[in-house]
Amino acid sequence: MLTLLVSAAGLAAQNTRGAAAGQLAGRSQKSSPPPPGIHFSASALGGVMYGAGIELVYGAPSGADYLSRLDWDMKPLYYYGFVLRVLFETPHPAWRPFVAFTFKNGLTGNTGFLEDRDWLDQIHRELTHFSRHDNFTRYALFLDLNFGTQFRPWKTGESLRFNFYFTFSWMNLMWESRDGYIQYSPGSNSTPPAYPPWDPSLPAIPNTGAAINYSQTWFIAAPAVGVEFPFLRTFVLEAAVAAGPLNFCVGDDYHIKRNMRFHDSSRWGIYFKPAVKFRFSPVRQLTFSVHGAWTLLTGVWGSSRTSTGDSNSWQDQGMTGAGLDLWEAGVSVSFNP
């Protein structure tokens, strides 16, 4: 009988030690960080842009006065594209690096007007020339590469997430103006030239056929910061802003009827792009989104060269500038395997 009691006591002690060890192991397993992993997502998107590309010619080295301003409409410009995104889990759960690539392609066609204004009277600074033509977007390509890290200060599921990253953007846009009219104030041959101010009652002289081809190629690098706010388990509200002075633009302007080319190189200025997005994920593998953004490039100055006919001889033309003012709204669907 004593032997049986001792054996039962020993078995109970072993069970107690085993249960305690299991509890300790469970606690250890719960407190360990998640293993490193990779989260991949692919998105199809489409939307509309509304704004204009801006071409400038300055009348003074200070850039204080315009000689010419040309506004190339994209009102509207429809586009489609895709986004590829990779998010990396790390042993430290608060930090998650990521890389994202975005491609957008604008649909070609008539996207509004080209309005060309000249201030050739540099004494009185009055508008002297105005013209308006139909504007056709020949191509509009937008590429963005973002890389940085996501920071989660709290480990709970529905908590703020902050994104710190760099964005590199390349944009290639080309327009063609045709079939419009000109209203030019009659000038004189005095030195400097004198022009009466432009007046809307001036005769509108038709100008048929292709008039000007103009292209902009942008290279942009900027820091950016964003925040994500998850709520109600299936929704996320995002906001981000990118800004910086590291901007470069190559512009090519061809006046078809004059057979004259202008080649512009402009740099610096201000790049500013705020953006918002609202996401809905009914299941983990599928996300629907609506987004909006504003892209502003201003104060980008440089120099211009000109060539006439088929000549390869270029002459300095003076100071030039480029800009972009573009609003955007769109929808997307993301697959998260």
Secondary structure in CASP SS format (residue, H / E / C, confidence):
PFRMAT SS
TARGET T0000
AUTHOR 0000-0000-0000
METHOD secondary structure of the structure
MODEL  1
M C 1.00
L H 1.00
T H 1.00
L H 1.00
L H 1.00
V H 1.00
S H 1.00
A H 1.00
A H 1.00
G H 1.00
L H 1.00
A H 1.00
A H 1.00
Q H 1.00
N H 1.00
T H 1.00
R H 1.00
G H 1.00
A H 1.00
A H 1.00
A H 1.00
G H 1.00
Q H 1.00
L H 1.00
A H 1.00
G H 1.00
R H 1.00
S H 1.00
Q H 1.00
K H 1.00
S H 1.00
S C 1.00
P C 1.00
P C 1.00
P C 1.00
P C 1.00
G E 1.00
I E 1.00
H E 1.00
F E 1.00
S E 1.00
A E 1.00
S E 1.00
A E 1.00
L E 1.00
G E 1.00
G E 1.00
V E 1.00
M E 1.00
Y E 1.00
G E 1.00
A E 1.00
G E 1.00
I E 1.00
E E 1.00
L E 1.00
V E 1.00
Y E 1.00
G C 1.00
A C 1.00
P C 1.00
S C 1.00
G C 1.00
A C 1.00
D C 1.00
Y E 1.00
L E 1.00
S E 1.00
R E 1.00
L E 1.00
D E 1.00
W E 1.00
D E 1.00
M E 1.00
K E 1.00
P E 1.00
L E 1.00
Y E 1.00
Y E 1.00
Y E 1.00
G E 1.00
F E 1.00
V E 1.00
L E 1.00
R E 1.00
V E 1.00
L E 1.00
F E 1.00
E E 1.00
T C 1.00
P C 1.00
H C 1.00
P C 1.00
A C 1.00
W E 1.00
R E 1.00
P E 1.00
F E 1.00
V E 1.00
A E 1.00
F E 1.00
T E 1.00
F E 1.00
K E 1.00
N E 1.00
G E 1.00
L C 1.00
T C 1.00
G E 1.00
N E 1.00
T E 1.00
G E 1.00
F E 1.00
L E 1.00
E E 1.00
D E 1.00
R E 1.00
D E 1.00
W C 1.00
L C 1.00
D E 1.00
Q C 1.00
I C 1.00
H C 1.00
R C 1.00
E E 1.00
L C 1.00
T C 1.00
H E 1.00
F E 1.00
S E 1.00
R E 1.00
H E 1.00
D E 1.00
N E 1.00
F E 1.00
T E 1.00
R E 1.00
Y E 1.00
A E 1.00
L E 1.00
F E 1.00
L E 1.00
D E 1.00
L E 1.00
N E 1.00
F E 1.00
G E 1.00
T E 1.00
Q E 1.00
F E 1.00
R C 1.00
P C 1.00
W C 1.00
K C 1.00
T C 1.00
G C 1.00
E C 1.00
S C 1.00
L C 1.00
R E 1.00
F E 1.00
N E 1.00
F E 1.00
Y E 1.00
F E 1.00
T E 1.00
F E 1.00
S E 1.00
W E 1.00
M E 1.00
N E 1.00
L E 1.00
M E 1.00
W E 1.00
E E 1.00
S E 1.00
R E 1.00
D E 1.00
G E 1.00
Y E 1.00
I E 1.00
Q E 1.00
Y E 1.00
S C 1.00
P C 1.00
G C 1.00
S C 1.00
N C 1.00
S C 1.00
T C 1.00
P C 1.00
P C 1.00
A C 1.00
Y C 1.00
P C 1.00
P C 1.00
W C 1.00
D C 1.00
P C 1.00
S C 1.00
L C 1.00
P C 1.00
A C 1.00
I E 1.00
P E 1.00
N E 1.00
T E 1.00
G E 1.00
A E 1.00
A E 1.00
I E 1.00
N E 1.00
Y E 1.00
S E 1.00
Q E 1.00
T E 1.00
W E 1.00
F E 1.00
I E 1.00
A E 1.00
A E 1.00
P E 1.00
A E 1.00
V E 1.00
G E 1.00
V E 1.00
E E 1.00
F E 1.00
P E 1.00
F E 1.00
L C 1.00
R C 1.00
T C 1.00
F E 1.00
V E 1.00
L E 1.00
E E 1.00
A E 1.00
A E 1.00
V E 1.00
A E 1.00
A E 1.00
G E 1.00
P C 1.00
L E 1.00
N E 1.00
F E 1.00
C E 1.00
V E 1.00
G E 1.00
D E 1.00
D E 1.00
Y E 1.00
H E 1.00
I C 1.00
K C 1.00
R C 1.00
N C 1.00
M E 1.00
R E 1.00
F E 1.00
H E 1.00
D E 1.00
S E 1.00
S E 1.00
R E 1.00
W C 1.00
G C 1.00
I E 1.00
Y E 1.00
F E 1.00
K E 1.00
P E 1.00
A E 1.00
V E 1.00
K E 1.00
F E 1.00
R E 1.00
F E 1.00
S E 1.00
P E 1.00
V E 1.00
R C 1.00
Q C 1.00
L E 1.00
T E 1.00
F E 1.00
S E 1.00
V E 1.00
H E 1.00
G E 1.00
A E 1.00
W E 1.00
T E 1.00
L E 1.00
L E 1.00
T E 1.00
G E 1.00
V E 1.00
W E 1.00
G E 1.00
S E 1.00
S E 1.00
R E 1.00
T E 1.00
S E 1.00
T E 1.00
G C 1.00
D C 1.00
S C 1.00
N C 1.00
S C 1.00
W C 1.00
Q E 1.00
D E 1.00
Q E 1.00
G E 1.00
M E 1.00
T E 1.00
G E 1.00
A E 1.00
G E 1.00
L E 1.00
D E 1.00
L E 1.00
W E 1.00
E E 1.00
A E 1.00
G E 1.00
V E 1.00
S E 1.00
V E 1.00
S E 1.00
F E 1.00
N C 1.00
P C 1.00
END
